[in-house]
Amino acid sequence: MEARAIAKEVRTVPRKARLVIDLIRGKSVKEADVILKNLNKESARLIRKVLISATANAENNLNLDKNNLYVKEAFINEGRTLKRMRFGSRGHVEPIKKRTSHITIVVSDRN
């Protein structure tokens, strides 16, 4: 049995968040939680929220034991890009792209 949690339109850059999510893929939930808790990155805090949500879904909806869970899948897709403009010198306009992410984590029990 597997449970999933998805956070959509999270304001973090997917390229930076993928560096963090690669650290927890395939690890047990407890080990992944410790890794994310000790990382000094904003995306680690956001990914940890999704991991806790996926774990709660597995416990409450599927009656799985938290100690036997591991991160089966973890990936980050690109969300919408918010496009803003910054005015430069001599009437020049520079685009600012504020990127968003979709964070998906699937946890499963070890058989």
C-alpha positions as CSV (number, residue, x, y, z in Angstrom):
1,M,0.0,0.0,0.0
2,E,1.2,3.5,-0.7
3,A,0.1,6.9,0.3
4,R,1.0,10.2,-1.4
5,A,1.0,13.9,-0.7
6,I,1.3,16.7,-3.2
7,A,2.0,20.4,-2.7
8,K,1.2,22.5,-5.7
9,E,2.4,26.0,-6.7
10,V,5.1,26.2,-4.0
11,R,7.2,29.3,-4.3
12,T,10.6,27.6,-4.6
13,V,12.8,27.1,-7.7
14,P,12.6,23.4,-8.9
15,R,16.3,23.2,-9.7
16,K,17.3,24.0,-6.2
17,A,14.6,21.9,-4.6
18,R,15.6,18.8,-6.7
19,L,19.0,18.9,-4.9
20,V,17.3,18.5,-1.6
21,I,14.7,15.8,-2.7
22,D,17.5,13.6,-4.2
23,L,18.9,13.2,-0.6
24,I,15.7,11.5,0.7
25,R,14.6,9.3,-2.1
26,G,14.6,5.6,-1.1
27,K,15.3,6.3,2.6
28,S,13.1,5.4,5.5
29,V,10.7,8.1,6.7
30,K,12.5,8.6,10.0
31,E,15.9,9.0,8.3
32,A,14.4,11.4,5.7
33,D,12.8,13.5,8.4
34,V,16.1,13.8,10.2
35,I,17.9,14.8,7.0
36,L,15.4,17.4,6.2
37,K,15.2,18.8,9.7
38,N,19.0,19.4,9.7
39,L,19.4,20.9,6.2
40,N,19.7,24.7,6.1
41,K,17.6,25.3,3.0
42,E,14.2,26.8,2.5
43,S,13.1,24.0,0.2
44,A,14.0,21.4,2.9
45,R,11.3,23.0,5.1
46,L,8.7,22.8,2.4
47,I,9.6,19.2,1.4
48,R,9.5,18.1,5.1
49,K,5.9,19.4,5.3
50,V,4.9,17.3,2.4
51,L,6.7,14.2,3.9
52,I,4.9,14.6,7.2
53,S,1.6,14.9,5.3
54,A,2.3,11.7,3.2
55,T,3.2,9.9,6.4
56,A,0.0,11.0,8.1
57,N,-2.1,9.9,5.1
58,A,-0.5,6.5,5.3
59,E,-1.2,6.2,9.1
60,N,-4.7,7.5,9.1
61,N,-6.2,6.4,5.8
62,L,-4.4,3.1,5.2
63,N,-3.6,2.1,8.8
64,L,0.1,1.6,8.1
65,D,2.9,1.6,10.7
66,K,5.1,4.7,10.7
67,N,8.2,2.7,11.5
68,N,7.9,0.5,8.4
69,L,7.4,3.4,5.9
70,Y,10.0,4.5,3.4
71,V,10.1,7.1,0.6
72,K,9.1,5.2,-2.5
73,E,8.9,8.1,-4.9
74,A,9.9,11.8,-4.5
75,F,10.0,14.2,-7.4
76,I,9.5,17.9,-8.2
77,N,7.8,19.2,-11.3
78,E,7.8,22.8,-12.6
79,G,4.7,24.8,-11.8
80,R,3.6,28.1,-13.2
81,T,6.1,30.9,-13.7
82,L,5.1,34.3,-12.5
83,K,6.4,36.9,-14.9
84,R,7.3,40.3,-13.6
85,M,9.2,43.2,-15.1
86,R,12.0,45.4,-13.7
87,F,12.8,48.7,-15.2
88,G,16.4,49.4,-16.0
89,S,18.3,52.3,-17.2
90,R,17.5,54.2,-20.4
91,G,14.0,52.7,-20.6
92,H,15.3,49.1,-20.7
93,V,13.0,46.4,-19.2
94,E,14.4,43.2,-17.7
95,P,12.1,40.2,-17.1
96,I,12.0,38.6,-13.7
97,K,10.8,35.0,-13.6
98,K,9.4,33.8,-10.2
99,R,9.3,30.1,-10.6
100,T,7.0,27.7,-8.7
101,S,7.2,23.9,-8.0
102,H,4.9,20.9,-7.5
103,I,6.3,18.6,-4.8
104,T,5.1,15.0,-4.8
105,I,6.1,12.4,-2.2
106,V,4.9,8.8,-2.2
107,V,5.5,6.6,0.9
108,S,5.0,2.9,1.1
109,D,5.6,0.1,3.6
110,R,8.4,-2.4,3.3
111,N,7.2,-5.9,2.7
